[in-house]
Amino acid sequence: MTPLDRDAAGALIVGFSGTTAPDELRRAVADGLGAVILFTRNVADAEQVSALTTALRAERPDLIIAIDHEGGEFSHLSPANPWPLASPRVLGDLGDLQLTRASARDAAATLAGLGIDLMLAPSVDVNSNPANPIISTRSFGTTADVVSRHGVAFVEGVHDAGIAACPKHFPGHGDVAVDSHTDLPRVDRTIEQVKAVELAPFEATIAAGADVVMSAHIVFSAYDDQPATLSHRVLTGLLRQELGFSGVITTDALEMQAITRHRSIEDAAVASIAAGADLAMIAVGTADPQALTARVVEAVGAGTLPAERVADAAARVRALAASLGQRSRLPGLDGAPIREVAARVIAGQSFPALGAAPYVIDLTQGLHPAWNPYFSGLPEIFSRVAPGADGVVLRGEHRMSDAGEPENDAIAEAAKAAQGRPLVIAVQDAVRTPWMRSALEHLLQGHPDDVFVLCTGIPEDRALVPADIATATTSGRNVIVLEAVARELTR
């Protein structure tokens, strides 16, 4: 293996399938692979994850092992972690920077104990567009000030636990109405607007010592007509030179349609490294690190990718790995932060006593191609707390007719099942979901009494609830918070 081969491998971060390390992946690690990213498909329990990371590092001790771990409804580590991280939005809403820092420390210490040393969080996108289909409660809030302050506290908490933090998605994913997993979003703000809103949290977290920054698959027209992930102007000119970031730049997953609709994953990997990325991420379980390494080497030979750029990328990754091996680590807090979050959500709002057998209609977003929730829905949580409770989860889209009646039986059947019982209606980002708003209105008309509306997505949903209807917000779907709400409502 030549130095170029090793550098090319060192500029890649890949996913894989299964709960043990495939032989091909082990060989790639031994040959210099920069990093590995874990997903739900790689997690069975804590013991298995620890054995997996140990096996990977037996091939090379300085391998970086990463995971998306932002908090809220989604957790790749739920089988291995009894105290899942709060959603960023509820932390931002509570406004306690020390609680945010403690939450990040507790989560990061869990990762460190499992052998994971790169936490792909926080999301420091400013969720300024309520129609945003992908950020939502992954953001700390709707203003650059809130996101900046909590982003810094989060990075500090991750560092307290001795691992690396990764603010994302640069230059900012908050003002979009398109999901980059399925298409290419575009932001047409001026440079001055981008600096004032999108860039401010990145500047703050970089100043706080962010180790890694993840790029966004979004066109920022004021800078370039290419997605930021593939833009030399954005990654090298803006992030590296103007903002002075000297750490590792990683792409988001290159298999997203925002990128692969117009090019192959292999070509995207080469283009992203040329633009200034130090880690090209291929997160699919079928990623082939040997073939990807060969494609990067081929691009150098063809003159489309400078060998110096590849060497620089690999050197930054190795420097991060070396620093991680020297950091001191504070222990976790045994779930105390998320229990405190749950207590404050309850203490700050009013919850009526509905008794032990409410019917729960959970109106929620459809399953995402990139991740799934770690629980089936609110009926599961309520029935666990109060065995007399039951209900239904309505995901995706349930259309209403022009007459305001359901076009299928799901909403009508749910309304019928709730008759004669206290009713809890949960909504998640209804402000951007027409069918959910119509369903909420229909259900409230048919059940005007003994009803409670729980807003489990962005708290802007609360404005949709009539003033005479009892309601509360959780600003995310963390199971510990939702269990506390269920206990309060079923007393």
N, C-alpha and C positions, 0 to 999 in steps of 0.2 A: 504494500500500500504506500503510495507516494504522499508527501506532505499536502499536495493539492487534494487528493482523495480524502484525507483526514479533515482538512479544512472544510471541504464541501459537506461532509457528513456532520461536522460541527455546527453548521448553519441551518440545521433541520430540527424540528420538533414534530414527533409523529405520534399517532394513536395506534391502537391495536385491539384485537378482539380477544375475549376470554379473560379468565381470572388467574392465569399463569402466563409467564413470558414465553412466547414462541421462540424456537431456536433461531429463526431469521432475525428477530429483534435482538436477541442476545448477541449474535454476531455483529449486528450493526452497532450496538453499544460498545462492544470491545474494539470496534474499528473507529470509534470517535464520535458517534451520534451525539448531537448537542443536548437533546432533551427528549423526554417522553411525557405525554399527557394522558391522564387517566380520566375515565368516564364511568357512568353507572354500570356499563357492561363489564367493567373490570373489577367491580366491588361486590363481594359476598358478605364479608364481615370484617371486623378489625384485625383478627388474627391472619386472615387471608391477605389483606392489603399489606400488612407488615411483612409477611413472607414474600409477597410479590416484589416490594421495593428492595428488600434484602437481596433477593435473587438477581435483580437487575444491577444492583451496585456491586455484586460479586464479580460481574463482568468488568466494571470500571467504577471505582469509588466516587469519582467526581461527576457522575451523571446527574443532571438536573431532572427532577421529577415534579411535574406540575399538575394542577387540577383547577377547573373553574369552581369557585366557592364564594358566591356573592351573597347568599342568604335568601330568605323568603320561601317561596313555594317549591323551589327546585334545589335539590341537593344530591350530588352524585355519591355522597358519602353516607346517606341516611342509614343503611344497614350497619354502618360502623360508628355511628355518632348519635347518642341519645339526646343531645342538646343542640339541635340545629340552629344555625346563625339567624338572627332577626333579619327581616327585610331592611335594606338600606333606607327606604322611605320612612318606615316607622322610627328608625333612629334619627333621621333628620327632623321628623315632626316632633319628637320628644325634646330635641334640642340640647341634649346633655352630651358634651364632647367627651367627657370622661367615660360615660356609658358606651359611647361608640368605640372608644379606644379599648375598653375592657372587653367588649363584644368581639372585636377583631383579634385581640390577644387570645381569648379563649378558643376561638375558632382556629387560629393559626397554630396554637399549641397542640390542638388535636391533630392537625395535619403533620406537624413536626414529629409527634409521637408515632405516626404511621409511616414515617420515612418520606414524606412529601415536603419539598423545600421551596416551592414556588407557588404562591397563591395568586391565581389570576383574578385579582380583585384589588381595589374596589372599582366599580363602575363610577366614573366621575363625569358622566354625561349629565347635562342639565336638562331635565325633562320639561322643556318649555312648551312642547306641543302635546296637549292632552290626547291627540289622535295618534300618538306614537304607538305602533303596534308591538314593539319589541323591548323598549326600555322600561316604561311604567315604573313599578315600585323597585326596580333594580337601581334606580337613581335615588340619591338622598333628598332631592327636592326639585323645585322649579326655578330656583335662582342660583346664580353663580356663587353668591356669598355662602349660602347654606351648603352647597355641594363642595365648595373649596374647604370650608372649615371642617366638615365631617370627613371629607376625603383625606385631609391631613391627619386627623385623629385616627382614622382607620389604618393608614400607612404606619403611623407610630405604633399602633397596637400589634400589627403584624411583625414589625421589627422587634417589639418587646419579646415576642415568642421566638425570635432568632431565625426567621425565614424571610424570603423575598416577597415584596408586594408589587403588584402590576396594575397601576391605573389604566383605565381603558374607557372608551374606544376612540383613539386620537384621530382627528382633531375634535370629535364630539358627535355623539349619535342621538342627541336629545331632540333636535328639531327636524324630525323626519316623519313621514306618514307611510313609509314603505319599509318592509322587513328585508334586510340585506341577505337573509337566508334564502329568499325567494326571488329577489330582484335588486337592481342597483339604485339606491336612494341618491338624491341630489339635494344639496343645500346651496341656495343662491343668496345667502347673506353677503354683505360687504366685508372686506377685511377688518374694518373697524368694529363691525358687529360681532364677527367671529372672535376677535381679540377680547372684547368686553364680556362675552358670555361663554362660548365654548372653550376658549383657551385658558381662561382664568383658573379653573380647577387643576388643569395640568401644570400650569406654572407653579401653583401652590404645592402640589404633591411632589413635583420635581425638586422644589426647594426643600421639601421635607425628607428627601433622600430616596425617592422612588427608585427601585432597582431595575424595573422593566416597564416599558410602556407598550401597550397593544394598539395596533392601528385599526382603523375602521374601513370597511369596504363601502365608502361613500365618496361621491364626487363633490368637492367644494369648489364651485365654479370660479370663485374669486382668486383661487390659486392655480387650478389645473383642470383639464378636462378628463383626467384619468382618476380612478378611485385612489383615495389616499394611500392605500396599501401598495399601490404600484407607482406612486408619484414621487420622483426624486425631489421635486419642489417642496412637497409636504414633509416627507420623512427626513431628508437630508437638509433641505433649505430651511424649513420652518422648525421642525422638532430638534434637529441636531444643532443647527447653526444659530437660529434666532432665539430659541428657548434655552439653548445650552445644555441639552440633555446628553450625558456621556455614558449612560448605561446601555442596557440591551433593548433593542427594538424588536418586538415580535409581531408577526401578523396575526390577525384573527384567522380562523380556519379557512383555508383557501378553497375548499370544496363548495363553499356557499355559492349560490346562483349569481350573486352580484359579481363574482369573479369568473366562474366557469361557464357562464352563458356565452362568453365571447372568447374563451381560450381554455387550453387544457390546464390541469392542476400543475403539471410539470413545467409548462411555460410560465405559469403564474409564479411558481417558486423562484424561477430564475429572475423574472422581472421584479419581484419584490426585493430580492437581495440586491439587485442592481440599483433599485431605488433607495436603498439604505437600510432595509431590514436585516437584522442579525440572525433571526430565527424565522424561517418559513414554516408555517404550521400546516400540516396535513393531518387532520384529526380523525379521518375515517378509519374504521377498523381494518380496512384492506390496504392501508398505506404500505408502500414498498420502499423502505429506506435505501436499499441498495440501488434500485432503479432511479430514485430521486437523486441520490448522490451522483450516479453516472450522468444524469441529465445536467447537473450543475457543472461537472467536469467538462462535459461536451460543450457547454456554452462558453466556458473559458477558452477551450481550444478553438472555437469558432470565432472568437473575438467579440462576442456579444456581452460578456461579463468579465470585467477585469479580475485577474487572479488576486490583486491587492485588495479588492473589495471583499472577496471571499475570505481571505486571510484575516482581514480586520474584523469581519463578522464573527468568525470562529474565536478570535482572540478575546473579543468582548464576552462571549459566552463562557469561555474558560476562566476569565477573570471573575465573573460572577460566581461560578462554581467554586473557585478557590476561596472567595470571601465567605461563602456560606459555610464552608468547613471550619471557619475560625470564629463564628459568632457565638456569643453566650445566649442562653435561652431561659426565659422565665417560664414557670409551669403554667398550665391552664387554670381555670377558675371553676371547674366542675359544673358548668352550666349556670352559675350564678347570674351572669349578665342577661341571659334570655329569660330567666325567671323574673328578674327585675323589670325587664321590658314588659312582660305580660302583666305584672302587678300594676305598672304605671298606666298601661292601656285601660285596665279595669277601673283604676282609681280616678282617672281623668274624665270618665263618662258615666252616663246613667244606663242601667240595664234593668228592665222590668223582670219580675219573677213570673215566668211562663209555666212553671210546673215541670213535672218529670217526663212529659210525653208530647213535646211539640213535634209538628211536622216541619221538616227542613227542605226547602226548595233551593238548591244551589245553582244559580245561573252563573256559569263560568266560561272562560275562554277555551277554545278547542285545543287539543293536544298539539304540541309544537314538534316539528320534525327533528329538532336538535336536542330536546330534553322532555322529560315527563315529570309531573309532580310525584312526590314521594308518599302521597296518600290519595285515596280515591275521590275524596270530596268531603264536604261538611257533614253529610249524614253519617259517615263512618265515625267522625270525631264526636258528634253528639251522642250517637248510640253507645260509644265507648264510655262516655261520661254518665249518660242517663239511659239505661237499657230500654226504657219505654219510648225513646225518641226514634224516629225513622224519617225517611224522606227520599228525595231523588236528586241526582246530579244531571243537569242539562248543559251539555258542552256544545261548543261549535255554534251552529246557527239553527234557530227554530223560528221560521217565518210566521208573521201574522198576516191575515188577509186584509183586503182594503176596508172591510167592515170592522176591523179591530179584533177579529176572532182568530184563534190559532188555526193554521193551515194543516197541522198534523195533530195527532192526539196527545203529544207529550205534555204540552203546557196545560191543555184542558184536563188531562188525566191527573196531573199534579194538583191543579186547583180543586178538582173533585175529591182527591184523597185528603186534602187539608181541611175540608169542611168539618165543622164541629170541633176542631182542635186549635190550640194556639199555633200560629204560623211564624216561622222564621224564613225570610227571603234573603238570600245572599246574592250580591251582585259583585262583579269584578270588571272594572274599567267599562262600565255601562256608558260613560260619556262618549266613547268611541265605537260603541256597538249598538247599532239601531235595533236589532231584534231583541236585545236584552232590555233596552228602554221600553219597548212596546210590551214585552212580557211582564215587566215590573208593573207597568200601569194596569194591565189586564188583571194581574193577580191581586193588586190592591183594591181594584174596583169590586172584585168578587169576594173579598175577605177584608172588609174595612175595620173589623174589630179584632182585638187580641192578636195583633200582628207586629212584627219587629223586622226592620230592614238592616242588615249588616253589610257594610261596604268593605269588601275584602281586597279591593284593588286600590287605585289611587283615590285619595280622600275627596277629590273633586266630585266623585259620584254622589256625595251627600246632598249636593244642591238639587239632585233629581228627586229627592224624597219629599213628599208633601209635609208641610210644617206640623201637621197634627199626627204624624206617624212617628213612633219611637224609632230611633236609629242610632248607630254608632259606626266608627271606622276602626279598622285594624291596620290599614296602610300596608297590606301584604298578607300572605297566607302562610305564616309560620305556624307549625302545628302546636307548639307550646302556647303561643298566644291564643290560638283558636280554641284549644282545650280550656283555657282559663275563661274565655267568653262563654263557652258552652256550659261550664259549671255555674257561672253567674246567672245565665238565662234559665237554667233548669232547676234552680233552687226552689 
